[in-house]
Amino acid sequence: MTYHAKVIAGGKIVIPAELRREFGISDGDSLVLAKSGEGISLKTYGQVVREAQQAFREMTGDDYSVDQFLRERASDWREE
């Protein structure tokens, strides 16, 4: 499905209510905009965080956790 948004004074864009509800976007939320080919990609911070977490899981393995990382760093620190 496609949606229409209009740029108003000050460069503001009104995101259709249906999309705001679907993605949990509320007044005052910050969004991430990025160049994407010849267009613009718009994501919530939550989406960006989830993508980063998934990329990290793929690099380290599914069972790697923040707690494990902190234990390893603490062990490294004690060894120094």
C-alpha positions in Angstrom: 0.0 0.0 0.0 1.2 3.5 -0.7 0.5 6.7 1.3 0.6 10.4 0.6 2.3 12.9 2.8 2.7 16.6 2.3 5.6 18.8 3.3 4.3 21.8 5.2 6.0 25.0 6.5 9.3 24.4 8.2 9.9 21.1 6.3 7.4 19.2 8.5 5.8 16.0 7.2 2.5 14.7 8.4 2.7 10.9 8.6 -0.7 9.3 8.0 -2.5 8.2 11.2 -2.8 4.6 10.0 1.0 4.4 9.7 1.6 6.1 13.0 -0.6 3.6 14.8 0.9 0.6 13.0 4.5 1.6 13.9 3.7 3.0 17.3 4.8 6.6 16.4 3.6 9.2 19.0 3.9 12.9 19.2 7.5 13.9 20.1 9.1 10.6 18.9 12.3 10.9 16.9 12.7 9.1 13.6 15.7 8.2 11.6 15.9 9.3 7.9 18.5 7.9 5.6 19.3 8.1 1.9 18.2 4.9 0.3 19.2 4.7 -3.4 17.5 7.7 -4.9 14.9 7.9 -2.2 14.6 8.3 1.6 14.1 5.6 4.2 12.2 6.6 7.4 12.5 4.3 10.5 11.7 4.5 14.2 14.6 4.3 16.6 13.2 1.0 17.8 13.5 -0.4 14.3 17.1 0.8 14.0 18.0 -0.7 17.4 16.4 -4.1 16.4 18.3 -4.1 13.1 21.6 -3.4 15.0 20.8 -6.1 17.5 20.1 -8.6 14.7 23.3 -7.7 12.9 25.2 -8.1 16.1 23.6 -11.5 16.7 24.6 -12.6 13.2 28.2 -11.6 13.9 28.5 -13.2 17.3 26.0 -16.1 17.4 22.5 -16.2 18.9 23.6 -17.1 22.4 25.8 -14.1 23.0 24.4 -11.7 25.5 25.2 -8.3 27.1 25.8 -10.2 30.4 28.3 -12.5 28.6 30.0 -9.5 27.0 30.3 -7.8 30.4 31.7 -10.9 32.1 34.3 -11.2 29.3 35.3 -7.5 29.7 35.5 -7.9 33.5 37.7 -11.0 33.1 40.0 -9.1 30.6 40.2 -6.2 33.1 41.2 -8.5 36.0 43.9 -10.1 33.8 45.6 -6.7 33.0 
